Amino acid sequence: MTRRAHRSTEEYFLAGRALPWWIAGTSMVATSFSCDTPLYVCKLVRTVGIYENWQWWCFGIGSLFAAFFLAPLWRRAGVLTDVELTEQRYGHGLPSKFLRGFRALWLALPINVIGMGWVILAMAKIMSAAVGWEKMTAILLFTGLAFFYTLLAGLWGVALTDLLQYVVAQAGAIIFAVYAVNHVGGLSSLHEKLGQALGGSEAMRLVPSPGSISPFSAEFWTPAFVAFGVYTFMVWWGNVNADGGGKIIQRQNACRNEEHALLATLWYSLSNLAFRSWPWILVALVTIIVYPQIADPEMAYPRLMMDILPAGLKGLLVASLLAAFMSTISTQLNWGASYLVHDFYRRFLVKERSERHYLIISKVATALVLVAAGLAAFWMQSVTEAFKFIIAFGSGTGPVYILRWFWWRINAWSEISAMVASSAISIWAFSVGDFTFAEKLLVTVFGSALVWVSVTFLTSSAPMKVLVEFYKKTRPVGVWGRVRRTLDEALPPESIARPLRGWFEGLALVLGLTLGIGFFLMGSPGLSVVFSIISILGIVGLWLDGYLTTSSRRAK
């Protein structure tokens, strides 16, 4: 794919907009499935319980929303990066230009670099447990390997290696889970030993229990139940990735058409939650039995891997985690470089040069992102805490990123103020240290909302001519009446009913299957059957609404 990727920056960063849904969707899953994730899940389960996984399961609600409402719109917009949408949506005025340049640097460097840093840190911890390597040795070797093929083949190389790496990583996780459960005598023995070890703890529950029957009593709102409510009803729309997130949007824009973009995101949501969660959770539960006390809960996963697996399988598991690492790092290198080149260098510094020139700069930008991420990993200590910080750091911007598609009044200053407010408030909340994680999220989201809503009404909207062109190109649903009244041609309004049905049907499919599998593994067959039926109803609804049939025909 090297020759193909070097035809243009669109080939290098978007694979020529030719990816079929099954490659694009699997690449999405592989990108979010890294070697850090099982360590992160292991710490959540060991320190809190299974239900704390709603901290990241809740993002499935948002990815399904993005699949049915936003994936077709992104594909119609025809942008190379999500940041490029800024000037298409708000025009070419000074605020829009500033926002595009600032957000490109904000996403490519602090957000992307911190995310890559904890992934590299997790890989270094795994290699320390596996072969005793020093952190710097692991960082230099494996980031260098991912950098090499990302540099050669761009998104083509990333997507196709993702396909293989996902299969290896998922197979390794399942094999490890089977060995781990058998190590403690099987599922029934695991349940029994956990009951003895944890007593009356709620650690094995998939959803935390409220403290009382009445929601109007103070006892009802336990810290665990409040956190669950914050995750499921707020985090998915408050987060910086509420509109899909840059890496997912990159894959959507790389798809062949709108149907492929939607189906790719649906497959990603299903695989991300239902298929990859439970092998990690089972292993985490086994580590509670095998290692009742351990200094670093994140290290329980790789330590158990090295202690119980036979030669051969031990090597396969190490390779599977490295495959997961490679798939994530290669994506983030390519994605981060796309912002630096397309939205900053090409847009503001050096314009109208040859594609060859920008391809060379793309390689330089890829190297810059890699060096910054390696330094971040060297100084980080905890995967979980870094992940929590990033969730909070971007919280508060999500509503603006969603509403710019549904409400004509959102403007460039809305985005700028939301980014500044959420960054400042989250840093303050983490530095104070007196808030729980859920409280930090609440403070960040609603504190930011006070700022950006006020700024939106105190500033002017985007020029009407820009809004009209944007509406005609993307055809969004929502509050666009004032824009529609100025159109020079009659366009029938897009229906909100079908994507809304699709979203609920997708939730039934994905969450129903996730919880159905979970209740089965946790020894609750009745609840497993209930949620499995909900999942079946979801897939039937999607089929009847034409989402699966249309996409399947287009894929063929």
C-alpha positions in Angstrom: 0.0 0.0 0.0 3.0 2.3 0.1 2.6 3.5 -3.5 -1.1 4.0 -3.1 -0.8 6.0 0.1 1.7 8.4 -1.4 -0.5 9.6 -4.2 -1.9 12.4 -2.1 -2.6 13.5 1.5 -6.2 12.2 1.1 -4.8 8.7 0.3 -2.3 9.0 3.2 -4.8 10.2 5.8 -8.1 8.8 4.5 -7.2 5.8 2.4 -8.7 7.6 -0.6 -12.2 7.4 1.0 -12.4 3.8 -0.2 -12.6 1.6 2.9 -15.5 -0.9 3.1 -17.5 -0.8 6.4 -16.0 -4.1 7.8 -12.4 -2.9 7.5 -13.2 0.6 8.8 -15.3 -0.7 11.7 -12.7 -3.3 12.7 -10.0 -0.6 12.5 -12.1 1.5 14.9 -12.3 -1.3 17.4 -8.6 -2.1 17.1 -7.7 1.5 17.6 -9.7 1.7 20.9 -8.5 -1.8 21.9 -4.9 -1.3 23.2 -2.6 -3.0 25.7 -3.6 -0.4 28.3 -7.3 -1.3 28.3 -7.1 -4.7 30.1 -4.8 -3.1 32.7 -7.3 -0.3 33.2 -10.3 -2.7 33.4 -8.4 -4.9 35.8 -7.8 -1.9 38.2 -11.5 -0.8 37.9 -12.8 -4.3 38.8 -10.2 -4.9 41.6 -10.6 -1.5 43.3 -14.4 -0.9 42.8 -16.3 -3.7 40.9 -17.6 -4.8 37.6 -20.1 -1.9 37.5 -17.3 0.6 37.4 -16.8 -0.3 33.7 -19.7 2.0 33.0 -17.0 4.6 33.2 -16.2 3.5 29.6 -19.2 1.4 28.6 -21.2 4.7 28.6 -19.2 5.8 25.5 -21.1 3.1 23.6 -24.3 5.3 24.0 -22.4 8.1 22.3 -20.9 6.0 19.6 -24.3 4.7 18.6 -25.7 8.2 18.6 -22.9 9.2 16.3 -23.5 6.2 14.1 -27.2 7.0 13.4 -27.2 10.8 13.6 -23.7 12.0 12.7 -21.9 9.5 10.6 -23.9 10.3 7.5 -23.4 14.0 8.1 -19.7 13.7 8.4 -19.5 11.8 5.2 -21.6 14.4 3.4 -19.4 17.2 4.7 -16.5 15.6 2.8 -13.8 17.0 5.2 -10.4 15.4 5.7 -10.4 15.9 9.5 -13.1 16.8 11.9 -11.3 20.1 12.6 -11.6 21.2 9.0 -15.4 21.4 9.6 -14.8 24.5 11.6 -14.5 26.8 8.7 -17.2 25.0 6.7 -19.6 25.5 9.6 -18.7 28.9 10.8 -17.0 30.6 7.8 -13.6 32.1 7.3 -13.6 34.9 9.9 -10.9 35.4 12.5 -12.6 33.4 15.3 -13.1 30.4 12.9 -9.5 30.6 11.8 -8.2 30.8 15.3 -10.4 27.9 16.4 -9.3 25.7 13.6 -5.6 26.3 14.3 -5.9 26.2 18.1 -8.1 23.0 18.1 -5.7 21.2 15.7 -2.8 21.8 18.0 -4.9 21.1 21.1 -6.0 17.7 19.8 -2.8 16.7 18.1 -0.5 17.5 21.1 -2.0 17.5 24.6 -5.0 15.3 24.0 -3.4 12.9 21.6 0.0 12.8 23.3 -1.4 12.1 26.7 -3.6 9.3 25.2 -0.6 7.8 23.5 1.5 8.2 26.6 -0.7 5.9 28.8 -0.8 3.3 26.0 3.0 3.3 25.8 3.2 3.2 29.6 0.9 0.1 29.6 3.0 -1.6 27.0 6.2 -0.9 29.1 4.5 -2.4 32.2 3.6 -5.5 30.2 7.1 -6.0 28.9 8.5 -5.4 32.3 6.4 -8.2 33.7 7.1 -10.5 30.6 10.8 -10.1 30.0 12.0 -7.6 32.6 12.8 -4.8 30.2 13.4 -1.3 31.4 10.7 1.3 30.4 12.9 3.2 28.0 13.9 0.0 26.1 10.3 -1.0 25.5 9.3 2.6 24.5 12.1 2.9 21.9 11.6 -0.5 20.3 7.9 -0.8 19.9 7.0 2.8 19.2 9.8 2.6 16.5 8.1 -0.4 14.9 4.7 1.2 14.8 6.2 4.4 13.4 7.9 2.5 10.6 4.9 1.1 8.9 2.7 4.1 9.6 5.3 6.2 7.9 5.3 3.8 4.9 1.6 3.3 4.1 -0.4 5.9 5.9 -4.0 5.0 6.8 -4.0 2.1 4.3 -1.2 0.4 6.3 -2.9 1.3 9.6 -6.3 -0.1 8.6 -5.1 -3.3 7.1 -2.7 -4.1 9.9 -5.5 -3.2 12.4 -7.6 -6.0 10.8 -5.0 -8.7 11.6 -4.0 -7.2 15.0 -7.6 -7.1 16.2 -8.1 -10.8 15.5 -4.8 -11.6 17.3 -5.6 -9.3 20.2 -9.2 -10.6 20.7 -8.2 -14.2 20.4 -5.4 -13.7 22.9 -7.8 -12.1 25.4 -10.3 -15.0 25.1 -7.7 -17.7 25.5 -6.3 -16.0 28.5 -9.7 -15.7 30.1 -10.4 -19.4 29.6 -7.1 -20.4 31.2 -7.6 -17.9 34.1 -11.1 -19.2 34.9 -9.9 -22.9 34.7 -7.0 -22.0 37.0 -9.5 -21.3 39.8 -11.7 -24.3 39.0 -14.3 -22.9 36.5 -17.0 -20.3 36.6 -19.0 -21.8 39.5 -15.8 -22.1 41.6 -14.9 -18.5 40.7 -18.3 -17.3 41.9 -17.9 -19.2 45.1 -14.4 -18.0 45.9 -15.3 -14.4 45.1 -18.2 -14.7 47.5 -15.9 -15.9 50.2 -13.2 -13.3 49.4 -15.6 -10.3 49.0 -18.4 -11.2 51.4 -21.4 -9.0 50.8 -19.5 -6.7 48.4 -21.3 -5.4 45.3 -18.1 -5.9 43.2 -19.7 -8.6 41.1 -22.8 -6.6 40.2 -23.2 -5.2 36.6 -25.1 -2.2 37.9 -24.7 -0.8 41.4 -27.6 -0.9 43.8 -29.2 2.3 45.2 -29.2 2.7 48.9 -33.0 2.6 49.4 -36.2 2.1 47.6 -37.2 5.7 47.4 -35.3 8.0 45.0 -36.4 10.9 47.1 -34.3 9.8 50.1 -30.7 10.7 50.6 -29.8 7.1 51.2 -30.9 6.2 47.7 -28.1 8.2 46.1 -25.0 6.2 47.1 -21.7 7.3 45.7 -21.6 4.3 43.4 -25.2 4.9 42.1 -24.5 8.6 41.6 -21.4 7.7 39.6 -23.4 5.2 37.5 -26.0 7.9 36.7 -23.3 10.4 35.8 -21.6 8.0 33.4 -24.8 6.8 31.7 -26.7 10.0 31.5 -24.0 12.7 31.1 -20.5 11.6 30.3 -21.3 10.2 26.8 -22.6 13.6 25.6 -20.4 15.8 27.7 -17.1 14.3 26.6 -14.8 15.7 23.9 -15.6 12.6 21.7 -19.4 13.1 21.9 -19.6 13.6 18.2 -17.7 10.4 17.5 -14.2 11.6 18.2 -11.4 12.4 15.8 -10.2 8.8 15.2 -13.7 7.4 14.6 -14.6 10.4 12.4 -11.4 9.8 10.4 -12.6 6.2 9.7 -16.1 7.4 8.9 -14.7 9.9 6.4 -12.5 7.1 4.9 -15.6 4.9 4.1 -17.0 4.5 0.7 -20.3 6.2 1.4 -22.8 7.2 4.2 -24.1 3.6 4.6 -20.7 2.2 5.0 -19.8 4.9 7.6 -23.0 4.1 9.6 -22.5 0.4 9.6 -18.8 0.6 10.4 -19.7 2.6 13.5 -22.4 0.2 14.5 -20.0 -2.8 14.2 -17.4 -0.9 16.2 -20.0 -0.2 19.0 -21.1 -3.8 19.2 -17.6 -5.3 19.2 -16.2 -2.6 21.5 -18.6 -3.4 24.4 -20.1 -6.8 24.0 -17.1 -8.8 22.6 -14.0 -7.4 24.2 -15.2 -6.5 27.7 -15.8 -9.9 29.3 -12.5 -11.7 28.8 -10.8 -8.8 30.6 -13.3 -8.7 33.4 -13.1 -12.5 34.0 -9.3 -12.2 34.2 -9.6 -9.3 36.6 -12.0 -11.3 38.9 -9.5 -14.2 38.9 -6.7 -11.9 40.0 -8.7 -11.0 43.1 -8.5 -14.7 44.1 -4.9 -15.3 43.1 -3.5 -12.0 44.3 -5.6 -10.6 47.2 -3.0 -7.9 47.8 -0.9 -6.3 45.1 0.9 -3.0 45.1 -0.1 -1.9 41.6 -3.6 -3.3 40.6 -2.8 -2.6 36.9 0.1 -5.1 37.1 -2.2 -8.0 38.2 -3.2 -8.7 34.6 0.3 -9.2 33.1 1.5 -10.9 36.3 -1.2 -13.5 36.1 -0.5 -14.0 32.4 3.2 -14.8 33.2 2.3 -17.0 36.2 -0.3 -19.4 34.8 0.1 -19.6 31.0 2.3 -22.4 29.5 5.2 -21.6 27.1 3.8 -20.9 23.6 0.5 -19.4 24.9 2.5 -17.1 27.0 4.2 -15.8 23.9 0.9 -15.6 22.1 -0.6 -13.4 24.8 2.4 -11.1 24.9 2.1 -10.8 21.1 -1.6 -10.2 21.3 -1.1 -7.3 23.6 1.7 -5.9 21.4 -0.7 -6.2 18.5 -3.3 -4.2 20.4 -0.6 -1.6 21.2 0.5 -1.4 17.6 -3.1 -0.8 16.3 -3.6 2.1 18.6 -0.3 3.8 18.3 -0.2 3.6 14.5 -3.7 5.2 14.4 -2.8 8.0 16.8 0.4 8.8 14.9 -1.5 9.1 11.6 -4.4 10.9 13.1 -2.4 13.4 15.1 -0.2 14.2 12.1 -3.3 14.9 10.0 -4.2 17.8 12.3 -0.7 19.2 12.3 -0.3 19.0 8.5 -3.8 19.7 7.1 -5.3 22.0 9.7 -2.2 23.9 10.8 0.8 23.7 8.5 -1.1 23.6 5.2 -3.9 26.0 6.2 -1.8 28.7 8.0 1.9 28.3 7.4 2.7 27.0 3.9 -0.1 27.1 1.3 -0.4 25.8 -2.2 2.7 23.5 -2.3 2.8 20.2 -4.1 1.3 17.0 -2.6 4.8 15.6 -2.4 5.8 18.5 -0.1 2.9 17.9 2.2 3.5 14.1 2.3 7.1 14.8 3.5 5.8 17.2 6.1 3.3 14.5 7.2 6.2 12.2 8.0 7.9 14.9 10.0 4.7 15.6 11.9 4.3 11.8 12.6 7.8 11.8 14.1 7.1 14.9 16.2 3.9 13.3 17.7 5.9 10.1 18.4 8.7 11.9 20.3 6.2 13.9 22.4 4.2 10.7 23.3 7.4 8.8 24.3 8.3 11.6 26.7 4.8 11.7 28.1 4.9 7.9 28.7 8.3 8.2 30.4 6.9 10.5 33.0 3.5 8.9 33.6 2.9 6.4 36.4 -0.7 5.3 36.2 -2.8 4.3 33.1 -6.1 4.6 35.0 -5.5 8.1 36.4 -4.3 9.4 33.0 -7.5 8.0 31.4 -9.6 9.6 34.0 -7.9 13.0 33.5 -8.5 12.9 29.8 -12.2 12.1 30.3 -12.6 15.1 32.6 -10.3 17.4 30.6 -12.5 17.2 27.5 -15.8 17.2 29.4 -18.0 20.2 28.7 -17.1 20.5 25.0 -19.3 17.6 23.9 -22.6 19.5 23.9 -21.2 22.1 21.6 -19.8 19.5 19.2 -23.2 17.8 19.0 -25.3 21.0 18.9 -23.4 22.5 16.0 -25.1 19.9 13.9 -28.6 20.5 15.4 -28.8 24.2 16.2 -27.9 27.0 13.7 -27.1 29.5 16.6 -23.9 27.7 17.7 -20.8 29.7 16.6 -17.1 29.6 16.7 -17.0 31.5 20.0 -19.2 28.7 21.5 -16.5 26.2 20.8 -13.6 28.4 21.9 -15.3 29.2 25.2 -16.2 25.6 25.9 -12.7 24.4 25.3 -11.1 27.0 27.5 -13.7 26.6 30.3 -13.6 22.8 30.3 -9.8 22.7 30.4 -9.5 25.3 33.1 -12.3 23.8 35.3 -11.1 20.2 35.0 -7.5 21.2 35.9 -8.8 23.1 38.9 -11.1 20.1 40.0 -8.2 17.7 39.8 -5.8 20.0 41.6 -8.2 20.6 44.5 -8.4 16.9 45.3 -11.6 17.1 47.4 -14.0 15.8 44.7 -14.9 12.3 43.6 -14.4 11.5 39.9 -18.1 11.8 39.2 -18.2 15.1 41.0 -15.3 16.4 38.9 -17.2 15.5 35.8 -20.4 17.2 37.0 -18.5 20.4 37.9 -16.6 20.5 34.6 -19.7 19.8 32.4 -22.1 22.2 34.0 -19.5 24.9 34.8 -18.4 24.9 31.1 -22.1 25.0 30.0 -22.6 28.2 32.0 -19.8 29.8 30.1 -20.4 28.6 26.5 -24.2 29.1 26.6 -23.7 32.7 27.8 -21.0 33.3 25.2 -23.3 31.9 22.4 -26.1 34.4 23.2 -23.6 37.3 23.6 -22.0 36.8 20.2 -23.3 36.7 16.7 -24.1 33.6 14.8 -22.1 32.5 11.7 -22.9 34.5 8.5 -26.2 33.3 7.1 -24.6 32.7 3.7 -22.2 30.2 5.3 -25.0 28.5 7.2 -27.1 28.1 4.1 -24.2 26.5 2.2 -23.5 24.2 5.2 -27.2 23.2 5.4 -27.5 22.4 1.7 -24.4 20.3 1.8 -25.0 18.2 5.0 -28.8 18.4 5.4 -28.8 18.2 9.3 -31.9 17.8 11.4 -32.9 20.0 14.3 -33.4 23.7 14.8 -32.5 25.1 11.4 -35.8 26.8 10.6 -34.3 30.3 10.2 -31.7 28.9 7.8 -34.3 27.0 5.8 -36.5 30.1 5.3 -33.6 31.8 3.4 -32.9 28.9 1.0 -33.2 29.7 -2.7 -34.7 26.2 -3.4 -37.3 24.1 -1.6 -35.6 21.2 0.2 -37.7 18.7 2.1 -36.6 18.5 5.8 -34.7 15.5 6.9 -36.7 13.2 9.3 -35.5 12.8 12.8 -37.7 9.8 13.5 -35.7 7.2 11.6 -32.3 7.9 13.1 -33.9 8.2 16.5 -35.5 4.7 16.1 -32.1 3.4 14.8 -30.3 4.8 17.9 -32.7 3.0 20.3 -32.6 -0.2 18.3 -28.8 0.0 18.3 -28.8 0.5 22.1 -31.0 -2.5 22.5 -28.7 -4.6 20.4 -25.4 -3.5 21.9 -26.3 -3.0 25.6 -28.6 -6.0 25.5 -25.9 -8.3 24.2 -23.3 -6.8 26.5 -25.4 -7.3 29.6 -26.8 -10.7 28.4 -23.3 -12.1 28.1 -22.4 -10.6 31.4 -25.3 -11.9 33.4 -24.7 -15.4 31.9 -21.0 -15.3 33.0 -22.0 -14.0 36.4 -24.5 -16.8 37.0 -27.8 -15.0 36.4 -29.4 -17.0 33.5 -32.8 -15.4 33.9 -31.5 -11.9 33.4 -29.2 -13.2 30.6 -32.3 -14.4 28.7 -34.1 -11.1 29.2 -31.3 -9.0 27.9 -30.6 -11.4 25.0 -34.2 -11.0 23.9 -33.8 -7.3 24.0 -30.7 -7.6 21.8 -32.6 -9.8 19.3 -35.4 -7.2 19.2 -32.8 -4.5 18.5 -31.3 -6.3 15.5 -34.8 -7.1 14.1 -35.7 -3.4 14.4 -32.6 -2.4 12.6 -33.3 -4.9 9.8 -36.9 -3.7 9.4 -35.8 -0.1 9.4 -33.5 -0.9 6.5 -30.2 -0.1 8.2 -28.7 -3.6 7.8 -30.3 -4.5 4.4 -29.3 -1.2 2.8 -25.7 -1.3 4.1 -25.3 -5.0 3.2 -26.3 -4.4 -0.4 -24.0 -1.4 -0.7 -21.1 -3.4 0.8 -21.6 -6.1 -1.8 
